């Protein structure tokens, strides 16, 4: 005989939350795949200059997010099935998986908060090194000049910016006008690339943080409901 009364209500509430959890896993997986293949981030993070690749910290975070989304979908399905079947074994496994996921999410959240500016800083440092080499070697090394110019052009066209700010934007426009370089975007934008890089990656990190917070709240309710339902199944009369 199945559970009755309040425990039966909790059973369907757990099923509902698990369905939401499963959907959230799908959304996180979709968002992570979008972040991985977004043209702006892809164009920048796949750049290479003088044997140095663009920082991969952002991609590492996105790959972790893809794995989390996939695991959430599997665990959500496990919870839905365990609730409907009223299986203590499945519910116990589901609870264990939730605890592990929750602990990983808290650890990832703490790490992300402590390093929230790391991605943009690393990308800014990469941009600055390319920019400095492009400007200082433009008259001494033609090959380096062309390689740096092609990398900077991707930055400038993708982000619609030019220069590091603090006068370098004006300098770059001036060298373009004199025909010494061809670095600034065709749109003629005068925005600082430092500002554009921070804007691009900070917005995406906040998006990840909001998604993680919503999922964490859902997980707390699921852990409570799964334990209550498991206890209700154990105490329910069998005829």
Long-range contacts (C-beta under 8 A, 24 or more apart in sequence): 1-236, 1-237, 1-238, 1-239, 2-86, 2-236, 3-86, 3-229, 3-232, 3-233, 3-236, 4-236, 6-232, 7-228, 7-229, 7-232, 7-233, 7-236, 10-225, 10-228, 10-229, 10-232, 11-83, 11-84, 11-86, 11-229, 11-232, 12-83, 13-225, 14-79, 14-83, 14-222, 14-225, 14-226, 14-229, 15-79, 15-80, 15-83, 15-84, 17-218, 17-221, 17-222, 17-225, 18-76, 18-77, 18-79, 18-80, 18-83, 18-222, 19-76, 19-80, 20-218, 21-72, 21-75, 21-76, 21-79, 21-215, 21-218, 21-219, 21-222, 22-72, 22-73, 22-76, 22-77, 22-80, 23-76, 24-72, 24-76, 24-211, 24-214, 24-215, 24-218, 25-68, 25-69, 25-70, 25-71, 25-72, 25-73, 25-74, 25-75, 25-76, 26-69, 26-73, 27-69, 27-211, 28-65, 28-68, 28-69, 28-72, 28-211, 28-215, 29-66, 29-69, 29-70, 29-72, 29-73, 30-69, 31-65, 31-69, 31-207, 31-208, 31-211, 32-62, 32-63, 32-65, 32-66, 32-68, 32-69, 33-66, 35-62, 35-65, 35-204, 35-208, 36-62, 36-63, 36-66, 39-158, 40-158, 40-159, 40-200, 41-200, 41-201, 41-204, 43-154, 43-158, 44-123, 44-154, 44-155, 44-158, 44-159, 44-200, 47-126, 47-151, 47-154, 47-155, 48-151, 49-129, 49-130, 49-133, 49-147, 49-148, 49-151, 50-133, 50-144, 50-147, 50-148, 52-126, 52-129, 54-123, 54-126, 55-119, 55-122, 55-123, 55-126, 57-115, 57-118, 57-119, 57-122, 58-119, 58-123, 58-201, 58-204, 61-112, 61-119, 61-208, 64-108, 65-208, 68-101, 68-104, 68-105, 71-97, 71-101, 72-101, 72-215, 75-101, 79-222, 79-226, 82-226, 83-226, 83-229, 86-229, 86-233, 88-230, 88-233, 88-234, 91-226, 91-229, 91-230, 91-233, 92-230, 94-226, 95-223, 95-226, 95-227, 95-230, 98-219, 98-222, 98-223, 98-226, 99-223, 101-219, 102-216, 102-219, 102-220, 102-223, 105-212, 105-215, 105-216, 105-219, 106-216, 108-212, 109-209, 109-212, 109-216, 112-205, 112-208, 112-209, 116-202, 116-205, 117-202, 119-201, 119-205, 120-197, 120-198, 120-200, 120-201, 120-202, 123-197, 123-201, 124-193, 124-194, 124-197, 124-198, 127-152, 127-155, 127-164, 127-193, 127-194, 127-197, 128-164, 130-155, 131-163, 131-164, 131-168, 134-181, 134-183, 135-171, 135-172, 135-175, 135-181, 138-175, 138-180, 138-181, 149-181, 149-182, 149-183, 152-183, 153-182, 153-183, 155-193, 156-183, 156-184, 156-185, 156-189, 156-193, 157-185, 157-186, 159-191, 159-193, 159-196, 159-197, 159-200, 160-185, 160-187, 160-189, 160-191, 160-196, 161-185, 161-189, 161-191, 161-192, 161-193, 161-195, 161-196, 162-189, 162-190, 162-191, 162-193, 163-192, 163-193, 164-192, 164-193, 164-194, 165-192, 165-193, 165-194, 165-195, 166-192
